[in-house]
Every structure is written in C-alpha cells, then in structure tokens.
Amino acid sequence: MEKTVMAQGVFDILHPGHLHYLAKSSELGDRLVVVLARDSRINKKTYFDEKERLEMVRGLDVVDEAYLGSEGNIYTTVQEINPDIITLGYDQNHSKKEVKDMAEKATDHSVQVIRIKEKPGYSSTKIREF
C-alpha cells in the first residue's frame, strides 16, 4: 500500500532548509504532497504570491504533488489528501498531538506526525533581513 506524506508551509523564499525539510519528508513514504499556505492565511508579507510559490514548489524533483491549502482550515485539506504521515518543520509551532488528533478525525485512520529537525543556518526571515 502506498504511503502518502503531507508537508506544509509558506515556502516564500526557497532555501536549503526548505529542501532539507522536503527531502526528509519524502524519505518517509512513497508520495510527497506539499500544501502551501494561502496568501489570505499568512500573517506576514511575502515576497512571492501563492501562485508563484506553488509553481516553485511544484518544480522541485522531490515533490510529487503540490496544492494551495484551504481558505478555511487545514482539516478540509487533510481530509482531501488523506495522508498516512504529516511532517512538521522545526519552526512550525503546531502541537504534534493536536495535529495527530485533527488528522485522525479528518481521515478516520491512524496518522503519524513527525517533526523534521532543522538544517542549521537557514531562515526566510534572516534572508529577508540581509
């Protein structure tokens, strides 16, 4: 049975930290689906709009599919993608337990939630400040 991994984020200014997160996520299953945050759900100014960010992520070899997230909440997106594993980046402040509970309610099956360790030295915020 194919194992689907779901990763999510803003991915505004792609850098080696993002590539590390996505590569490590991809290693956990057979299919990597990336969900990008919608412009309307981001609380900070981005350099690239959601369509540009989506195009960049879709162009990465490690990514099998990429979509814009829901305008509402992630529950709907998780329900549609139906992942076996959800990965979190080191800087995503989500509770693993809360994500797991929400995902299992949305999919009606067990979902692993794994936090990917950081690749030191990379941050979109730091790059913007440079």
N, C-alpha and C positions, 0 to 999 in steps of 0.2 A: 504494500500500500504506500502510495506517495505521501511524503511528509511535507506539509506546507509551513514555511516560516514567514511570519509577518514582522517587518521592521517599519518604524515610522519616525518622522521627524520633519523639520523645516527644510534642511538641505539648501540653505540660501547661497552660501559661498562654499562650494565643494572643496574639501581639503583632505589630506591623508588620514585624518581622524575619521572622517565620514567613510572613506574607502575601507579602513580597518573595521569599522562597525559593520558595514555591509558584507565584507568578505567573511568575517567571523560568523555573522548571522547565516550566511549562505551555507557554511560548512555544517550547520546543524540539521539540514534537511535536504530535500530533493528539489524544492521550488521556493525561490525567494520572491515574495511580493512586498513591495515597498509602498507605503501610504504617506503621501506628503500633506502636511498641514495646509489648509486653505488660507488664503490671504485674510479672509474675514475672521479667522480664529487665532491669528498671530498678534500678540500684544506689543510687537516691536516693528520698527521699519525694516523692510527687507530690501536688498539691492535688486533682486530678481523677483518678478511676479510669479504666481503659482504655475502658469503655463510654461514659463521659461525654466523654472526649477524642475518641473515634471519632465520636460524634454531632456534636460541634462541627466537626470537620474535614469531615465529610460535608455540613455546611450551607454550606460555602464554595462560591461560584459557580465558582471556578477549578478545583475538584476534580471530576473525572468519576466516580471511584470511590475508596473508602477501605475498608481492611480492617485487622484486627488481624493482626500478624505471627505467625509460628510460635512455639510454645512451645519448640521445639528450636533450629534455627538458620535464618539468613536464606536459606541455599541452597534449602530447600524452597519458600519464598515466592517467590524469584526464578524458580524453575522453574515455578511455577503462573502467575505474572503474565507471564513471558516478555517482558521489556522490551527495547526497542531501545536505550534510554538510561537510565542510573541517575544521578540527581543527588545530590550530597553537599552538605550545608550547610557553611558556613565553619568551624563549630565541631565538626564530626564528624571525629574523629581516625582515620578509615579511610584506608589507602593506596589511591590510585586504581588502582594496578597490581594489588594484591591483590583489590580488588573486581571489577575487569575480568576477571581470571583466573577467579575464582569464578563470576561471572555467565556467562562464555562456556562454562565447563564445565557449568553448570546448564542453559543454554538451547541449547547446541550451535550457536550462531551468534555473530557479532560483536556486542559491546555497547559502546557509548560510555559513559564515566564522566566526568561534568563536575562540577566543584566550583563552586557558586554563590557569588559574592562577597557579603560581609556588607553589611547595611544598618546603618551605624554607630549605636550608641547603644541597641541593644535586646538584652536578655538576660533569659531567665526567671529566672536566678539573681539578677541585680541587682534585678529586680522583686520577688522574694520577700523580699530583704533590706531593701527600702524600708519 
